[in-house]
């Protein structure tokens, strides 16, 4: 079995005004750190360790649990703005003056809110398997099956495979490999996302989807940082058209799509996506 450095990282803490954050840090320090923002119902234990190791070959990578999520205590938030405030509080608690952000799924929306609230703090943004901070016209609604899985406190492997990977032999194999890689951390018994926190995240998603197009366009057009949007064509959670609509509005943005992948394209195509990230983040 392959051993990953990310599986050996120790937990560290940083105290902010509202909570004590738990985080992990890896890679060479000295440049602009890359801070990772996790998906709905995910904690730092759910980051694919191979993905983290590949990112950390060239840069300082920081992953953390937001307020009230996983290892971090505090009152769970229920708006994207609240999650963004938590992320800003964490970055300030580390004494960082500038960061790059990589947000997956809900984390991608939060990353954009961080940039809108504190543009001085953010150099570049990567929005993975996500969209702008609202619902663009023409974006299909989530199916009943997706919504029912999201509401489950105990989604199983088949549920996760459906949400994150297309129903092809190759994609399924990639999904099973990803689940096997994250299993080591999960077996260690770290805290899961509580139902209170999950309900807060669901409430945040509902508010995000209720944002009208005029407000969303205004927010997207106000993002001054370079943004890399990336998605899988077969994403059943946040369809790739949402990323396309965002790129139409953000002044300095790029879109990368993976034709055989879905919501977890970043773990299905680790080498290709990390290469894209490194090119994008290069000075």
N, C-alpha and C positions, 0 to 999 in steps of 0.2 A: 504494500500500500504506500502511495506517495505521501511524503511528509511535507507539510506546508509551514513556512515561517509564521503565517498568520494564525495558525492554530496554537502557537506557543506564546503569542503576545500577552503580556500581563495587562490587567485592568488598572487604570489610573483614575484619579478623581480631580475635579477642579470645582471650586466653590464659587457660585454666582449668587446674586441677591435673592433668588427665589428657591434655589435647590443646590445640591451637590451633584454635578454631572459625572457619569462614568464614561471613559473613552479609552481607546487604544491608538497607538501611534507607531508607525513603522516607516522605513526608508530613510534616505539621506536627508538631513535637515540643512537648512541654509537658504533655500529658495522660497518661493511662494507655496505654502502648504495647500494640499488638496483635501478639502473637508467633504466627507460623504454623508448624504442625507438619505435615510432609509424609507422603504415603502410602508404602506398600510399593513398593520399587524406584524411588522418585522422589528427585530432588535439587532444589535451589533453581531449577535451569534449567527444571523442569517446571511451575512455577506459571504460570498463564495471565497474560500481561502486562496484558491489559485488566482482568482481575479485580483484580490488584494496584493498578493505577492508580485504579480506582473506589473501592477500600477506602481508598486513601491520600489521596483528596480531603478527607476529614474527620478523619483520625487518623494517628498515628505507627504505621507498619507495619514489622515486622521479620521477615525470613525467613532461615533458617539451615539448614545441614546438621549433623545430629547426629553424635555420635562415630563415626568410621569410615565415614561416608557421604559420597559425592561429594567436595566440596572440603575436607572436614574430615578430618584424619588421626586415627589412634588405632585401638585394638582394637575391632572392631565388637561391638555388644551383641547378646544373643540372648533377652532378656526384655523385656516391656513396662516392668517396673520399671527395668531397665537403661537403656532409652531415656528414661524419665522422669528418672532421675538425670542423664543427659547434658543434657537440656533445662534442668534446674535449675542445673547447672554453668554452662551458657551464659548463662542469665539473670543469675546471680550475677556472672559474668565481666564483663558489661556494667554492673554496679553498679546494676541495677534493683531496686527494693524492692516493686513491685507491677505486675502485668501482667494483660491479658486474653489468653486463648488461643483460637486457632481451629485445630482439628485435623481434617484430612481423612483418612478411612479409618483406617489404622493410627494415624495422628497423632491422631485423635479419642480413641482408647483411651489413648494416651500422655498426652494432655492431662488426662484424668480421673485418671490415676495421679499426675501432677504435683500436682494439687489435693489428692489424698489424702495425699501425702507432705509437701507444704509448703502447707497451706491459707492461711497468712499471705501467701504470694507471689501468689496468684491471686484476682482480683476477680470475673471472669465467664468462662464457658467456652462455646464454640460447638463442637458435635460434628457434623461434616458427613459424611454417607455412612458412618456408623459405628454403634456400639452402646455398651452399657456395657462395662466391662473384663472381659468373659467372655461365654459363650454362654447366652442365656436359653432356657427351655424353649419348644418350638414353633417355634424358628428353624430353617428348613430347612438341611440340610448344603450346602456348596458343591458344585456339579456337577463331574463329571470334566473337562468342558471348561474350566471356570474354573480348576481346580487345575492342569491341564496348561499353560495359558497362564501362570499365576503362576510355574511352574517354569522357563519359558523365559528364557534370558539375552538373547534377541534378539526379543522379541515385536514383530510388525509392526503396521502401521496397522490392519489388519482385526482383529487380536487386541485391540488397545486399544479400537477402536470397539465390539466385542462386550462387553468388560468394563464400559465406562463409559456407553454410550448404548443406548437401546432401538432395536429394528430397525424404525424408521419413517423416512420420507423426511426429515421435519423434524429429527429427532434426529440422523440421520446427517450432515445438512448442518452442524448445530451442532458435531458431533464433528470433522468435517474442518476446520472453521474454527478450532477449538481447536488441532488438531495443526499447522495452518499458522502460528498465532500463536507457539507455543512453538518452532517450527523455527529461528527466528533464533538464539536462545540455544544451541540444540543444535548448530547448524552451527558455532558458535564453538569447538566441540571441548572443552567442559568435561568433567570426569571423570564417568563413569557409576557406578552402584552396582556394586561388585565382586561376584563370585559368593560370596566369603566373607561379605560383608555381607548379601547376599540370603538366604543360607542361615541366617544369624543371625535375620533378620526372619521367615523361614518357621518357624524354631524358636519364636520369640516368639508367632507366630500360633497354633501348635499348643498352646502352654502356655495361651494366652488361652482357646482353645476347650475346654480341659480343666477350667477353673474350674467348680466345682459351683454350683448355683443358690443354695444357702444363703449361700455365701461372696460370690457376686456381689451378691445382695440387700443383704447387710450393707455391702458397699463402696459401692453406689449410695446407700443410705440415709445413709451417712456424708458424702456430698458436700454441703457447706453452701452453696456458691456457687450463684447462678442459672445454669442451664444451658439453652442453646438447642440442641435436637436438630433436625436437618434431614436429609431424605433424599428420594430419588426412589422412587416406587412400584415402578418396574421395575428395581430394583437387583439384579443377578444375583450380586453379591459378598457384600454384607451386607444382607439383606432388610429392608425398612422395619419389619417387625414387631419387629425387634431394638431399633429406636429407641423404638417404642411401649412395649415391655416396660421399657425403661430409665426412661421418663417416669413409668411407674406407681410407680417406687420413689424417684426423686430428689425430695426435698421441694419444691424450687423450680425447676421445669423447664417448658419449653414445647416443643411438637412442631410442626414445619412440614413438610408433604409436598407434593411436586410430582408431579402425576398423569401427566405425559407424559415423565418423565425417569427416569434411572437413577443410577449411582454418581457421575457427574460432573455432577449437576444444577446445582452451583454455577457451572459454566462454561457450561452450556446456558441458564441463567436468571440471568445476571450482574446485571442491573439489579434484578430482583425480590429476589434473595437478598441483595445488598449493602444494599438498603433494609431488609430484615428485620434484618440485622446491625446497621445503624446505629440502628434503633429499640431493639433489645435492649441495645446497649452505651451508649445515652444515659444520662446521670446521672439 
